[in-house]
């Protein structure tokens, strides 16, 4: 897509399925993307920044959020490629799942690092509560196309994706090489090597 490398496009799409968001500043032609995570995840934010640094004007910065939360964040430049992605990932200001995307290992790994969780060796989730049920069903279909089965699982009042136990080994095989060390705890691996 335009000046984006395949790696950059995958990082951006994985982020859009997770915590990332694209917006257009009023009066401007093109959109920008914001990456905003907890300060505790600064290694992950720095990794994203390194992959996207030719699309960015300044390095990530810490910023006080609500309450005691300290965020660590950066934004891209305004780019026509991001405007194209905004047009396919947002309808009426709400994030959706486009029909024409395909998952790859990097998209899935970034999505999991953004919004994945593991409660036990048999409970792996993608926290997709931000999406409608219809869009979550699309996500389940996308996962099935790469051999990962899941179901919608009610979490309080909203739904999220839970991987079937039989699909967890395949999921790990696909993403393990792309999950950075500081996020490997989400896969059940100890991020500290001894």
JOQUI-V17369 format. One record per backbone hydrogen bond with DSSP energy under -1.0 kcal/mol. CO is the residue of the C=O (numbers start at 1). NH is the residue of the N-H. E is the energy in kcal/mol with one decimal. If there is no record, write none. Layout:
# JOQUI-V17369
co->CO nh->NH e->E
co->CO nh->NH e->E
This chain:
# JOQUI-V17369
co->1 nh->4 e->-2.1
co->5 nh->9 e->-2.6
co->6 nh->10 e->-2.3
co->7 nh->11 e->-2.5
co->8 nh->12 e->-2.6
co->9 nh->13 e->-2.7
co->10 nh->14 e->-2.7
co->11 nh->15 e->-2.0
co->12 nh->16 e->-2.4
co->13 nh->17 e->-2.1
co->15 nh->20 e->-2.3
co->21 nh->34 e->-2.8
co->23 nh->32 e->-2.8
co->25 nh->28 e->-2.4
co->31 nh->79 e->-2.5
co->32 nh->23 e->-2.5
co->33 nh->76 e->-2.3
co->34 nh->21 e->-1.5
co->35 nh->74 e->-1.9
co->37 nh->72 e->-3.1
co->38 nh->41 e->-2.0
co->39 nh->42 e->-1.6
co->41 nh->45 e->-2.2
co->42 nh->46 e->-3.0
co->43 nh->47 e->-1.9
co->44 nh->48 e->-2.3
co->45 nh->49 e->-2.7
co->46 nh->50 e->-2.4
co->47 nh->51 e->-1.8
co->48 nh->52 e->-1.5
co->52 nh->55 e->-3.0
co->53 nh->56 e->-1.2
co->55 nh->77 e->-3.4
co->61 nh->73 e->-2.5
co->63 nh->71 e->-3.4
co->66 nh->69 e->-2.0
co->69 nh->65 e->-3.7
co->70 nh->39 e->-2.6
co->71 nh->63 e->-2.6
co->72 nh->37 e->-2.2
co->73 nh->61 e->-2.5
co->74 nh->35 e->-2.9
co->79 nh->83 e->-1.6
co->80 nh->84 e->-2.2
co->81 nh->85 e->-2.0
co->82 nh->86 e->-2.7
co->83 nh->87 e->-2.2
co->84 nh->88 e->-1.1
co->85 nh->89 e->-2.3
co->86 nh->90 e->-1.5
co->89 nh->96 e->-3.2
co->91 nh->94 e->-1.9
co->94 nh->91 e->-2.6
co->104 nh->108 e->-2.5
co->105 nh->109 e->-2.3
co->106 nh->110 e->-2.9
co->107 nh->111 e->-2.7
co->108 nh->112 e->-2.4
co->109 nh->113 e->-2.8
co->110 nh->114 e->-2.5
co->111 nh->115 e->-3.0
co->112 nh->116 e->-2.7
co->115 nh->127 e->-3.1
co->117 nh->125 e->-3.0
co->120 nh->123 e->-1.3
co->123 nh->119 e->-2.4
co->124 nh->163 e->-2.4
co->125 nh->117 e->-2.0
co->126 nh->128 e->-1.7
co->126 nh->161 e->-2.3
co->128 nh->131 e->-2.3
co->132 nh->136 e->-2.4
co->133 nh->137 e->-2.4
co->134 nh->138 e->-1.4
co->135 nh->139 e->-2.0
co->136 nh->140 e->-2.2
co->137 nh->141 e->-1.9
co->138 nh->142 e->-2.3
co->139 nh->143 e->-2.5
co->140 nh->144 e->-2.3
co->141 nh->145 e->-1.7
co->143 nh->146 e->-1.3
co->143 nh->148 e->-2.4
co->144 nh->147 e->-1.9
co->149 nh->164 e->-2.7
co->151 nh->162 e->-2.9
co->153 nh->160 e->-1.9
co->155 nh->158 e->-1.9
co->158 nh->155 e->-3.9
co->160 nh->153 e->-3.2
co->161 nh->126 e->-2.4
co->162 nh->151 e->-2.4
co->164 nh->167 e->-2.0
co->167 nh->171 e->-2.7
co->168 nh->172 e->-2.8
co->169 nh->173 e->-2.3
co->170 nh->174 e->-2.1
co->171 nh->175 e->-2.1
co->172 nh->176 e->-2.6
co->175 nh->178 e->-2.4
co->175 nh->179 e->-1.2
co->180 nh->183 e->-2.0
co->181 nh->184 e->-1.2
co->183 nh->186 e->-1.8
co->184 nh->187 e->-1.4
co->184 nh->189 e->-2.2
co->185 nh->188 e->-1.1
